[in-house]
């Protein structure tokens, strides 16, 4: 009985690690698209093409993201804002965004 629980916990942990790995690939694809947008001006188109491709859909699915058209539009919008993922996910950026929303309200 204990071995079964340990095996399930191990498999769950491995699944979480794999999901995080694929999420990192999605973040890297976003950063690449942002760099393309700054350099060539085609970042949103690049991320949309990638997200709609078979490989992109597979990576999104493995990261726990449903690869539907709404997600593609969200990725395109994120890239068009031009904020790198490391900055967008930082605490300072989150606090700045919340302060801006509080001032607007």
N, C-alpha and C positions, 0 to 999 in steps of 0.2 A: 504494500500500500504506500509506504513512504517513498519507495523508488518511483512509483508512478507520479506522485506529487512533485518530486524533484525533477523528473523528466519533463513534466508539463511546465513547471516554472522555468526550466532551462530553455525550452522551446519558445516560451513567451518572451523571455529576455532576448533571445536570438532574433525573434521577429521584430522586437522594438529597435534593436540595433540596426537591422536591415532597413527598417522604415526611416530611421534617422539618416542613414547613409544616402538613401534615395532623396530625402528632403534636401540634403546638402547638394546633391546634383542639380535639383531644381533651382536652388539659390544661386549656384554657379551659372546655370543657364540664364537666369535673370540678370546677373552681373555682366555676362557676356553680351546680352542684348542691349543693356544700358550703355556699355562701351561702344557697341556698334551704332547705337543711336547718336551718341556724341560725335563719333567719327564720320559716319556715313549718312546718318539721318533715317535709317531704316530699322531701328530697334524693335518697335512694336510689330512690324511685319515679320521680323526674324523669329521673335518668340512665338508668334501665332503659328508660323509655319512649323516650328519645332513642336509645339504643343499638339498640333493636329496630326503630326507624323506618327507612324506606328511606334517608333522608339520613344517619342515624347509621351504618347499616351501610356505606354508601358511604364515609364519612369514615374509619371504622375500617379498612376495606379499603385505602384509599389511604395510610393511615398505616402499613400493613404489619401490622395486627392482624387476626386471623381473627375475624369478628363472630359468634361462637357463644355459646351460653348460658353456658358456663363463664366467658367474658370478661365477660358482662353481670353475672354474680354477683360477679366480682372487682371490677368498677367499683362496684357497689352497696356492697360491703364497704368499699372505699376511702372512699367518700363517707360512710358511716356512722361511720367513725373520726373524721372532721371535721378532718383535718390537710390544710392547703392544699398544693397540688402543689409550690409553690416551697420550702416548708419540708420536705416529704417527700423532695425530691430534693437537699437540701443535704447537705454533707459532715458538718456537726455532727449532724444528725438520724440519719444513717447510723451515725456513731460511737456515738451514744447507744443506738441499737437494738442494735448489736453488743455493747456493754458490758452491756446488760440481759440479752441472751441468754447471755453468758458467766457472769453472776452466777446465772442460773437453772440452769445446767448443773452 
